[in-house]
Amino acid sequence: MKIRMMQESDIPTIVNITRVAWGEMTLHKLMEDRHGLIGDKIWSERKAEEVKSFCEKNPSQMIVAVVDNNVVGYAAFRINKEDKIGNVGNNAVDPAYQGKGVGTAMNKWILDFFRKEGLSIARVETMVHDIAAQKVYEKHGFKELARTIHYSMSL
């Protein structure tokens, strides 16, 4: 497996991974479950558009995991050099490659990059029911800081 910076040609694969990998682990899905179809697009399309937009606007803040010349995962990150804080963003692994260390390898790459950039704090957010993501983050030394509650209502 190789971890590298995203290339523009990777975006369609990243979008496809987003469509199949997120499942119950996104607010887009939870909102649709509660309120029905939003904006005439199913939740996976809205999530895919969110990730695609980030890729297009922030290509230097996206990495991909490659196995046998195929992109099998991606991860976004942001750096605040002034505060020396790095944020791990949206990330996903193709379901066929989940549980094989891909997410762990991408997370390690990002944390090593943060260290090389002189950052002193790394943070990440995940859903309380995304146990797999929590295990990856805890494996790397992240400790729970707080829980956030998301509310919604129909108008």
N, C-alpha and C positions, 0 to 999 in steps of 0.2 A: 504494500500500500504506500502511496505517495500523497503527501499533503502539499498543495501549492496554492498560489494566489489564483483567484478566479479569472478566467478569460471571458470576453464577451460571448464567445461561441458556447460557453458552458450554460448560459442563462436558460435556454429551453429545457435542458436536463434538470436544472435546479427547480424550475417551475413544475416539471413533471414529478419530481421527488416530493415537492411541497404538496401536490394534489393527493398523493397516495400515502404519505408518511404521517401526517399530522393527526388525523382521526379525532378522537375526543379531546386532544390536548391543546385546543385553541379556543380563544374566546369567540372567534367567528362561529364555530360549531355550537357552542353553548347558546349564543345569541339566536342562532337559527332554530335550535331546539325549543327555545322559549317563545320566540316571536314569529316564527315562520320565515319564509324566503325574504331576504333583505336585498333591496336594490335590484331585483330580478336576476340575482346571481346566487348560486348555491355557495355555501360557506367555503368550500375548497377553492372555488374560483376567486373569491374575495381574498383569501389567504395567499393564493398564488400571485395575485396582482400586487399585494403588499410586498411580498418578497421580491418579485420582479422589479418593482419600482426602486427598492433599496439597492438591488444589484446594479441597476442602470445609473443611479445617482451616486453610488459609493463603491465603485469596483475595487478600490484599494482596501476596502474593509470587508472583503469576502474571501474565504478560502474554500477549496474543494478537496475531497478525498477521492483518489483515483485508484482503481483496481483493474488490472488488465486493460489499461487505456480507457476505462469507462468511469465517468463521474458517478460515485455512489453515495456521496454525502456533501453537505455544505454547512458552513457556519459563518455568521456575521459577527463583527465586533466593532466597537467604537473606543476611541482613546480621548481622554481629557488630560492633556499634558500639563495644564495649569494646576489641576488638582491631583495629578498623578493617579488617576483612576481609569481602569479599563473595564468595559462592559462587554460581556459575551451576549450576543443577540440571537436572533432566529437561527436555528440549526436543525437539521434533520438528516436522517440516513434512510436510504432506500430500504424498504421492509425486507428484501432478500438478503441484506447485509447487516441487519440489526443484530445485536448480540455478539458481534465479531470484533469488537474493539475499534470500530470506525469512529464513533462519537468520542470515545476516550482519546484516540489519537488526535482528533481535531481540537479537542479541548486542551490537550497538552501543548499542541502547536501554538495556540492562542496565548496560553499562559506563559510559555517561553518567550513569545514575541513581546508580551507586556513587560516581562522582566528586562529584556534587551532594550526596550524603550525607556527604562528607568521608572516605570510605574511602581507604586507601592501598595495599591489596593486593586483587587479584581472583584467584580460583582456580576451576578447573573440573576435572572428571574425565571421561575417556572411555575406551572400550575400545581396546586397542592395534590392533585390526583395523578400527576405525572411522576410516578415512583421511579421509573427507569431513568429519567433525567436527573432526579434527585440523587440517585445512587452514583451516577457519573460525576456529578459536581462534588458530592461528599468524598468520593474516592480521591479527588484532587485537592481536598483540603478545605473546600468551601464549608462554611458553617451558617446555619439558618440565622437570619437577622430579624426578619419580620414577615408577617403574612398580610396580604392585601385582600380585601373583599371587593368584588365587583358587583354592582347593583344594576338592574335595568327595570324599566317598566314600559308598558304600552301606553301611548298617548291617544 
